[in-house]
Amino acid sequence: MTLIYKRSLLTLIIGLLLPASQLQAAGSAKQDIQFTATFYGGSCDITAPATVTYNQGVVPQDTIPGENVRSDLLLNLSNCQGYFMKPSITVAGETQLINGKTLFANSSSTTMGYGVLLTTSGNTAFAANSNVATNKVITTKTWPAVGSENVASLNGNLLLNAILSCGSCQPANVRGGVLTSNLTFTFVYN
């Protein structure tokens, strides 16, 4: 009796495994799937002068109050392409709070109490910004631009003013030396 029971159990196990192996073979059929996606966004090439030098590099300290020492900085945007999302230009660079005003200045500068006030009046696409160092972004006025959702309408120039500043110019808080500030402009989407 024990032998018949063992044989029946073995037959049952083999009988269960056989269909499982057949199912595995039947389920091994190949299916290719192609994924397709359209990414909205875009980019612009940004060019600007590599250096900005004020008055051949020599600036008398008494000319800084009143923020009269300035240099135009022309950003050129080209090859702009993309759709839908709101573009802006971010500005990366070290900032310091100098006599009550946030200004661009590297901590390695040997001067004390001076920095670069970067401003823009904007243009047809970009909004004005009276101190780019405070939020480090230049935004578009409205987006999509009137009559177009195409970023190509941003191609062109954006004038920035790089102004030497000492904030509120406290005489005890300023010292002559070399001011340096390195900035990076990046075209981004929000």
LINJO-V308994 format. One record per residue. N is the residue number from 1. RES is the residue in one small letter. PSI is psi as a letter, one per 30 degrees, with the letter a starting at -180 (NA if undefined). Layout:
[[N/RES/PSI] [N/RES/PSI]]
This chain:
[[1/m/e] [2/t/e] [3/l/e] [4/i/e] [5/y/e] [6/k/e] [7/r/e] [8/s/e] [9/l/e] [10/l/e] [11/t/e] [12/l/e] [13/i/e] [14/i/e] [15/g/e] [16/l/e] [17/l/e] [18/l/e] [19/p/e] [20/a/e] [21/s/e] [22/q/e] [23/l/e] [24/q/e] [25/a/e] [26/a/e] [27/g/g] [28/s/g] [29/a/k] [30/k/k] [31/q/j] [32/d/k] [33/i/k] [34/q/k] [35/f/k] [36/t/k] [37/a/k] [38/t/k] [39/f/k] [40/y/k] [41/g/b] [42/g/a] [43/s/l] [44/c/k] [45/d/k] [46/i/k] [47/t/k] [48/a/l] [49/p/k] [50/a/f] [51/t/l] [52/v/k] [53/t/k] [54/y/k] [55/n/h] [56/q/g] [57/g/f] [58/v/j] [59/v/j] [60/p/k] [61/q/e] [62/d/f] [63/t/f] [64/i/e] [65/p/k] [66/g/f] [67/e/h] [68/n/f] [69/v/j] [70/r/l] [71/s/k] [72/d/k] [73/l/j] [74/l/j] [75/l/k] [76/n/k] [77/l/k] [78/s/l] [79/n/h] [80/c/k] [81/q/l] [82/g/l] [83/y/l] [84/f/e] [85/m/l] [86/k/j] [87/p/l] [88/s/l] [89/i/k] [90/t/l] [91/v/j] [92/a/k] [93/g/l] [94/e/k] [95/t/l] [96/q/k] [97/l/j] [98/i/j] [99/n/h] [100/g/g] [101/k/k] [102/t/k] [103/l/l] [104/f/k] [105/a/k] [106/n/k] [107/s/f] [108/s/f] [109/s/k] [110/t/f] [111/t/l] [112/m/k] [113/g/g] [114/y/l] [115/g/a] [116/v/k] [117/l/j] [118/l/k] [119/t/l] [120/t/k] [121/s/f] [122/g/a] [123/n/a] [124/t/f] [125/a/e] [126/f/k] [127/a/l] [128/a/l] [129/n/j] [130/s/f] [131/n/j] [132/v/f] [133/a/f] [134/t/e] [135/n/f] [136/k/h] [137/v/k] [138/i/j] [139/t/l] [140/t/l] [141/k/e] [142/t/l] [143/w/k] [144/p/l] [145/a/l] [146/v/k] [147/g/g] [148/s/k] [149/e/g] [150/n/k] [151/v/f] [152/a/f] [153/s/f] [154/l/f] [155/n/k] [156/g/a] [157/n/k] [158/l/j] [159/l/k] [160/l/l] [161/n/k] [162/a/j] [163/i/k] [164/l/k] [165/s/l] [166/c/g] [167/g/b] [168/s/g] [169/c/h] [170/q/j] [171/p/e] [172/a/f] [173/n/g] [174/v/k] [175/r/k] [176/g/l] [177/g/a] [178/v/k] [179/l/k] [180/t/k] [181/s/k] [182/n/k] [183/l/k] [184/t/k] [185/f/k] [186/t/k] [187/f/k] [188/v/l] [189/y/k] [190/n/NA]]
